[in-house]
Amino acid sequence: MMNRRQMLGAGAAGAALVSSQAWGKTANMGLPEAASMHSAATQPPLSPTTGPDYNPVVTLNGWTLPFRMNNGVKEFHLVAEPVERELADGMIAHLWGYNGQSTGPTIEAVEGDRVRIFVTNKLPEHTTVHWHGLILPSGMDGVAGLSHPGIPPGKTFVYEFDLIKSGTFMYHPHGDEMVQMAMGMMGMFIVHPKDPAFMPVDRDFLIMLNAFDIDPGSYVPRVMEMTDFNLWCWNSRIFPDIDPLVVNQGDRVRVRTGNLTMTNHPIHMHGYDFEVTCTDGGWVPESARWPEVSIDIPVGAMRAYEFDAVHPGDWAIHCHKSHHTMNAMGHDIPTFIGADKRKLTGQIRKLQPEYMPMGTAGMADMGEMSMPLPDNTVPMMAGWGPYGPLEMGGMFSVVKVREGIDANDYSDPGWYENPPGTQAYEWTGELPDFARAEDAQTRITPKPSAKG
Ligand SMILES: [Cu+2]
């Protein structure tokens, strides 16, 4: 068994994709070179190279910002800039973000660290960075005009503070924030506990809920939209191109979910019950946790939940607002369920022979049909599973729990093969033996849950 530091070799494979910087030792170093990411693929976790050990987080379809040590201070360099983000394979959005991507890279540090974060503004207007949930001096809070002047285009400001508590936090602009957040500017800030034995988990996933309103065929979000967004994202990515959450059977798993959209999202995970263990206010004491299978993430808040991944399978995880598991769609379309469109179809086909009447028996046929789409958009319901179309888009992914997944392996293991007698089937008059829950229990050895 390798320990985490020995596994740095594995982490370095991902770090190589990051255009990295010179690592120095003195306090007189210049600005740290800003790492930049050009891929929307989930990057391997960035293992700690200094200070207390911790299990690094995995940002779905995202990455973690490298740092350098300067005389005991962890130095990061964020660059606020226009970016091109692949929201899905083949769909590009022209957004504003950080270091080449939206959402921005995850910042990861440890309770007790002093951090110095250089923020360079390459946007055409001023910006700031607000460190949501962190306890810090008032002048570091990043509210333009209140904490400090906005960072003018072309300038670099320095934020520096001590991380006095661990937990899950976020960062985003607090100057022209309606526009800048609608353009995709946001990221997560993880502070690990100084004591590695406090609330340990084997897998620690990050999901930032965000949303855009991008008309089919266009590239730039409509920033004035207040509620009627058409692309519901996790880390600026939509299903079917959100990566799965790959888990080794028996792992203790944490999912940290932040919400910087304009509405709440009830995140529902199949196959498990779980307990809410952290908010952006801090860790929830064990005596105050309660079981859930859906957790509502309020606007401007973070919720983390944990479970022991004892049940193998492919388990859906999604927002339970059914409009949020659809991609680009109009909402002002009449309902045709039960309507007889035969006469109308005949008339339209005289003008347009390929016309297909849709929606008279529900909309499931949308998932199977590949209709011509405008440039730069995605089907409303997409994604194929082993048994047909998933009829999902937007805020949806799959938790894939398997035996024998290596500690640092997050690659997609493919679809789950249901053991005989454990899958719904078409009734033809025979009733074969179904597996009993007691049999299933003997296959599962639950791990004692980590105590806080
Ligand atoms: Cu939602």
Residues whose N, C-alpha, C, O or C-beta is under 5 A from the ligand:
A	BS01	CU	N264 H265 C319 K321 H324
